[in-house]
Amino acid sequence: MCEKSVLLIFPASKWELKDTFCQPLGILTLGAALKQAGIKVSIIDLSAEGWSKRKFHNYLKNGYFSHIGVTVLSPFREIGYEIIDMAKKVSPEIITIVGGPHASLRGEKILAECQNIDIAFSGEAELDIVDIINNPLKRFYDLGVVEDIDKCPIPDRSFIRHLKYTTFSGIWVGDSTSMKWIRGCQWRKCTFCSRSELTISHRRRTPEKIIEEIAIIQNELKYKNLFVVDDSLMFKSKYVKTILEMKIKEGLDIPFWALARADHLDDESLGLLRKANCSGLEIGIEAAAPRVIEMYKKTDLKPTLWKQKLESTFELADKHNILTIGTVIVGGPYETKNEIQQTTDLCKNLKVDVIQAFPFLYIIGSELWKQAIEQGQISSEQYFTYNDKKFATTEFTTEELIKMAMETEHTVNSPLKNPSRYIRIVKKFIRQRKWSMIGNNFIRLPLIIKNFLFEHPYEVIPDEYHQ
Ligand code: B12
């Protein structure tokens, strides 16, 4: 029998599209587990490689792989299935495996979405993948979550060290890697998000393990920046405080970015974050109107206090010289023009450095997606669908929502409409002593201006039912 040789792939959203932002921690962790068991592994992050279909096909044809494993994300499932079909065409002997969020959400039903899938996994696979590859017993495995995540191997970044992940929401941040401190969302109430169904429990790594991984990232792999891609780190908690204090004490001064909630940040936590060399935070604004915030179940605060909370949080982040990216949803169910305008006006007044605005999406597994199906507004096969007038849940077409989202972004991000924002960003770079960020972002300025004047940053995600 031939030796096992496993190829793991994170698909791009589109062939030839190069989107080097965050590393695919899922397959890097699986790769580490397989490598530790002595199995030959190759990993390709197609989203960062930007390969053409032809180049990938040649790679498959010229290599030898006994197994091909693909991460499937709902919006880009078709490209995942195309890879599976391509592998079977190259060699019917190849065993094809899928996992990732779409497989976890669809369960066994994913097997019917692509006839060429041999084995599907729902849940977290690093502790089981070796046994299942060595001794497959069935076509579908429901693995659930790993309770003690300290047992998971550290993602093996050496597989993709040749790739440079350098920009975050248009800001050049330097040679970066990503990392997880916790798994699962602690909040899990937001009605627009699928995390409530994907991550049933919230699990933490011990601070010592986290510090050990940061030390490898900084001292051995020599990355220059870190993205902490946890779903909802509670920055006011003793747990996060301990990690940040240990990072400072150990002299691990690698800058980092993280995702945060406005209602879990205060003066003290932001001060400590900056001291631990936090460069920036992505904070969910979502909307301004209390009715919409209540519908999204975004916060425990009274929805009427949300706006005030956002104002004070962005003000404090600014005071501590932390860069901020605010994310906004435009055109949720029954959101009126006036409510959308309230969000745009709020963004204009916040001390926020970048706004990312997205038209509302019905996402598989989310509460609003389930409600829309129950009410017969969308079909259960619409896994990832922008809101649209034809569902009778908004008065706008998707194109109009995209336009409004862009207008909200332009209000804050445009160098022409809001030059003071650029001065503020440069001031923060200087106070953070990020000289390379000034230079590299200055070089990118023509691109930023071009994007804001002429280009459309959104791709309407193709959904075969969204006609
Ligand atoms: C970091 C992150 C990103 C990063 C990096 C993505 C990446 N390269 O991995 C960035 C910011 C780029 C990103 C972008 C997007 N993301 Co994202 N992202 C995440 C986030 C917060 C963490 C992912 C992560 O690193 N997890 C840690 C690793 C260890 O877990 P994992 O990836 O799930 O892998 C485990 C299992 O899934 C399984 N597994 C995974 N792959 C495979 C493959 C095989 C063969 C097997 C057997 C098992 C297996 O085993 C792994 C180990 O346990 C998740 C939320 C979450 N909590 O997962 C959303 C999430 C994955 N993203 C999501 C989405 C929708 C997107 C975007 C489409 C957003 C957008 N609108 O543009 C884009 C798509 C980008 C792309 N090209 O596909 C959704 C996916 C929903 C879905 N139904 O598919 C999630 C779940 C968030 C949500 N809304 O619920 N994302």
Boltz pocket constraint, residues with backbone or C-beta under 6 A from the ligand:
constraints:
  - pocket:
      binder: B
      contacts: [[A, 9], [A, 10], [A, 11], [A, 12], [A, 13], [A, 19], [A, 21], [A, 22], [A, 23], [A, 24], [A, 25], [A, 26], [A, 27], [A, 29], [A, 30], [A, 47], [A, 68], [A, 69], [A, 70], [A, 71], [A, 72], [A, 73], [A, 74], [A, 75], [A, 76], [A, 97], [A, 98], [A, 99], [A, 100], [A, 101], [A, 102], [A, 104], [A, 105], [A, 121], [A, 123], [A, 124], [A, 125], [A, 126], [A, 129], [A, 180], [A, 184], [A, 193], [A, 194], [A, 195], [A, 198], [A, 199], [A, 229], [A, 230], [A, 231], [A, 363], [A, 364]]
      max_distance: 6.0
